[in-house]
Amino acid sequence: MPHRIAFIGFRHGHILSLYDAAQQRDDLEIVAACEEHSSTRADLTDSGRVEFTHDSATDLLRDNDCDIVAVGDTYARRGSLLLAALEAGRHVIADKPACTRLSEVHQIEEAAAESGLQVGCMLTMRDSRFMRTTRRLVMEGAIGEVHALQFGGQHPLLLGSRPDWYFEPGEHGGTINDIGIHAIDAIPWVSGHQIARIEAARCWNAFASQFPHFGDGAQMMLTLDNGAGVMGDVSYFAPDAPGYSMSYYWRMTWWGREGVLEAGVNLPTVHLLRADDKEGEHLPLDEGGDNYLDAFLRSVDGEPATDGALTTAQVIASSRQAIRIQAAADAGETSVDLA
């Protein structure tokens, strides 16, 4: 018997990949779809992309007997929708970021714990071949204990094609929470060490000058629980033309006692330079495997998590840390312990 899934909110295109996956899987059946924003609903209806059943999230949750609710509304609206679905007795899964406020993370965590319901998130970096290969090599000890990491996750701003709500005050919630959550989730997953301290974080307006409140620049400096240092940049500074295809897109360099490893989403191999080697070697990428949706559905079925699988607890932890780092950037805070 397939799980019955309903969708609420399509204001960001990422949710369409989950919608497509649900259409293609035998273990999921789409039973409802809601979009409260009339223009978005009309566009997706006219294009034949989505078949809507509701224009009210409240009505959908009241009238439909779905098992799972997937949420892809504006970032600022997601937390309240997830909480409403949990309170209505549904498992939930969201595009990232799942929410934009620490209070929402706490409420979602409490609701899931009290009900035994599962919380999923489209943290797809874990699923990428370059990250799977990186994790395996680091866990095998190829570079020894990790002591430093630099990562670049710069995105193109694509000002003319991003949704208008991105640039409405209060709807986006910050570039670190938007983009940086991928790295914030993946770093402990790869290294085995938690982010323990925010040394500094900064967001500022640079490219999107017509929206001076929008912090399209985003950088952070973090410390892991073993003392390792992390420096990351997730600004919207990538050139629009190459966009997501450039070699610098989601590129990470891991420095360990026994060597250095570099990999990226658009690099064909992982470069491993061991401490006793002068040239290094280019290693093939591991094959793909189960993804965030597979992990979520196993948890809904009550099956134990497999090694490296995304869990409700990790979704909550990564969401909380991303929002706390974003808050530090917004407030100009430094030396913030995350224990």
DAFENSUL-V29105 format. One line per field, one symbol per residue. phi: phi as a letter, one per 20 degrees, with the letter a starting at -180 (. if undefined). burial: + if it has 16 or more other C-alpha atoms within 10 Angstrom, else -. A space follows every 10 residues. Layout:
phi = ???
burial = ???
//
This chain:
phi = .ffedddcnc fcfgffffgf fffeefeccf dabcceefff ffffffemfc dedbdcffff ffedefecdd cbfggfefgf fffffffend fcbcfeffac cfffgfffgf ffffemedcd beeffgefff fffgffffff nfdmffcbbd cccfdfflgf dfggfgdegn eenoffffef ggffffffff emcefdbefa bbcbeceeff cffeefebcb cccefdnfec ccccfedfgf ffleeffefl dccddcfdqc ccbbfdefbd eddefddddn cddfffffbf dgfgffffff fneffegnff dgffffffff ffffffffff emecldfdf
burial = --++++++++ ++--++-++- -+-----+++ ++++++---+ +--------+ -+-++++--+ +----+++++ ++++++++++ +++++++-++ ++++++++++ ++-++--++- ++----++++ ++++++++++ +++++-+++- -+++++++++ ++++++++-- -----++--- -+++++++++ ++++++++++ ++++++++++ ++++++++-- ---+++++++ ++++---+++ ++++++++-- --++-+-+++ ++++++--++ +++++-+-++ ++++------ ----++---- +++-++++++ --------++ ++-+++-+++ +++++++++- ---+-----
//
